Amino acid sequence: MIRGAALIMLISTTAFAEVGWLSARGIIEPGTRFEAFGGTRSFGIGVMRADQGNGYAAVTGELAYGFYDRALELRAARVRQLTVGVAKASLSVGGSAYLVPENFDGGLGPNLALNFAFGGPIFTFDIGLQSGIELFFRSFLWRLPERLSVGFQWRIEKWIIGLAGRAGVDVVLGGWVLRGDAVLSLSWLMR
């Protein structure tokens, strides 16, 4: 089972309307979080800024390059932490805009995620459900990416090291395609 999941994550390409890595977590830290990430299908940078006066809501933005798909992607989301305590939950509503220069194509895609975090301020385990819609303008290709995400975060002072992965399917006209990717991230918190 584990070998099969790892094989899926290594050989499949990614959909574009997936939830951003910063908004696929169940906890919102107060202040601003800057992140650099790289993985099996993409690399990029991002920022999460918690609302002033309300540490349970934030805005995220990411710029990513998918090197297998040869596409630039801009992701943004509004994240709201729904619960507090040892087990936390958050809801993320966002969207993506993407450009595929090689094919002169681009598109848009909204996404939604429900995430859960377990743990404390030093070590956190995240699990989430993600859904989205994407539509390319020139090729008129559409997909519905559906994902399960799992991740770990380890905090050392103002630095956070994260390891996350997601796997699932893209529902397409006439069937579905298995998808998956994994990412390693380094974040810095500024309060």
C-alpha positions in Angstrom: 0.0 0.0 0.0 2.7 2.5 1.0 4.8 1.6 -2.1 1.8 2.1 -4.3 1.1 5.6 -2.8 4.8 6.6 -3.2 4.8 5.4 -6.8 1.7 7.4 -7.6 3.3 10.5 -6.1 6.5 10.1 -8.1 5.1 9.4 -11.6 2.0 11.5 -11.8 1.7 15.1 -12.8 -0.2 17.7 -10.8 -3.4 19.6 -11.5 -3.3 23.4 -11.3 -6.3 24.2 -9.2 -5.0 22.5 -6.2 -5.1 24.3 -2.8 -1.8 26.2 -1.9 0.5 24.6 0.5 0.2 27.4 3.1 -3.6 27.2 3.1 -3.6 23.4 3.4 -2.9 23.5 7.2 -5.3 23.4 10.2 -3.6 26.1 12.2 -3.0 29.9 11.7 0.0 31.4 13.5 -0.3 35.1 14.5 1.7 37.5 12.4 3.2 36.9 9.0 4.6 33.6 7.7 7.1 33.6 4.8 7.7 30.2 3.1 9.9 28.6 0.4 9.0 25.2 -0.8 10.2 22.6 -3.2 8.9 19.2 -4.1 8.3 16.4 -6.6 6.4 18.5 -9.1 6.9 22.2 -8.2 8.8 24.8 -6.2 7.8 28.3 -5.1 7.4 31.0 -2.4 4.5 32.1 -0.3 3.2 34.3 2.4 0.4 33.9 5.0 -0.7 37.1 6.9 -3.0 36.7 9.9 -5.6 39.4 10.3 -4.7 42.1 12.8 -6.9 41.8 15.9 -8.2 38.4 14.7 -5.5 35.6 14.9 -8.0 33.1 13.6 -8.2 34.4 10.0 -5.6 34.9 7.4 -4.9 35.6 3.7 -2.3 33.5 1.7 -0.6 34.0 -1.5 1.8 31.7 -3.4 3.8 31.9 -6.6 4.8 28.4 -7.9 6.4 26.9 -10.9 5.4 23.4 -11.9 8.5 22.1 -13.7 6.9 18.9 -15.2 3.8 20.8 -16.4 6.0 23.9 -17.3 3.5 26.2 -15.9 3.5 29.3 -13.6 0.8 29.4 -11.0 -0.5 32.2 -8.7 -2.6 30.9 -5.7 -4.5 33.0 -3.2 -6.9 32.0 -0.4 -8.8 33.2 2.6 -8.3 30.9 5.6 -10.4 30.8 8.7 -9.5 28.7 11.8 -12.7 27.2 13.0 -11.6 25.7 16.4 -8.9 26.1 19.0 -7.3 23.7 21.4 -5.2 20.6 20.8 -7.3 19.6 17.7 -7.8 22.6 15.3 -9.7 22.9 12.1 -9.6 25.5 9.3 -11.5 26.2 6.2 -9.7 27.6 3.1 -11.5 29.2 0.1 -9.3 30.4 -2.7 -8.3 30.2 -6.3 -5.5 29.9 -8.8 -4.5 31.6 -12.0 -2.0 29.8 -14.3 -0.1 30.4 -17.4 1.4 27.7 -19.7 3.8 29.7 -21.9 4.8 26.7 -24.0 1.2 26.2 -25.2 0.1 29.8 -25.0 -2.6 28.7 -22.7 -3.9 29.9 -19.3 -6.8 29.5 -17.0 -8.4 29.9 -13.6 -9.6 27.6 -10.9 -11.3 28.0 -7.6 -10.5 25.6 -4.7 -11.8 24.7 -1.2 -10.1 22.8 1.6 -11.1 21.6 5.1 -8.0 21.0 7.2 -7.4 19.5 10.7 -4.2 20.0 12.8 -3.3 18.0 15.9 -0.5 18.9 18.2 1.0 21.9 19.9 3.2 24.8 19.1 6.4 22.7 18.4 5.1 19.7 16.5 1.9 19.6 14.4 0.3 16.9 12.2 -2.1 18.1 9.5 -4.7 16.2 7.4 -7.1 17.8 5.0 -9.6 17.3 2.2 -9.3 19.4 -1.0 -11.5 20.1 -4.0 -11.3 22.4 -6.9 -12.3 23.2 -10.5 -9.9 24.2 -13.3 -10.5 25.4 -16.8 -8.0 26.2 -19.5 -9.1 28.9 -22.0 -7.3 28.0 -25.2 -7.6 24.2 -25.0 -10.9 24.3 -23.1 -9.6 21.5 -20.9 -11.4 21.1 -17.5 -10.5 19.0 -14.5 -11.9 18.6 -11.0 -8.9 17.9 -8.6 -9.9 16.0 -5.5 -7.1 15.4 -2.9 -6.3 14.1 0.6 -3.4 15.9 2.1 -1.1 14.9 5.0 1.7 16.9 6.6 4.0 17.4 9.5 5.4 20.7 10.9 8.3 21.1 13.3 8.8 24.6 14.8 12.2 25.8 16.2 11.8 29.4 17.5 10.7 31.5 14.5 11.5 28.8 11.9 9.2 26.0 10.8 10.2 22.9 8.8 7.4 21.1 7.0 6.9 17.9 5.0 3.6 17.4 3.2 2.1 15.3 0.6 -1.2 14.9 -1.2 -2.8 12.3 -3.4 -6.1 11.8 -5.1 -7.8 12.0 -8.5 -8.6 14.5 -11.2 -12.1 13.9 -12.5 -12.0 14.5 -16.3 -14.4 14.1 -19.1 -14.8 10.3 -19.5 -12.9 9.2 -16.4 -10.3 10.1 -13.8 -6.5 10.3 -13.4 -4.5 9.5 -10.3 -2.4 12.5 -9.0 -0.1 13.2 -6.2 2.9 15.3 -5.1 5.1 15.9 -2.0 6.8 19.0 -0.8 9.5 20.1 1.8 9.1 23.6 3.1 11.0 26.1 5.3 9.1 29.0 6.9 10.0 32.0 8.9 7.5 33.7 11.3 7.5 37.5 11.8 5.2 38.9 14.5 
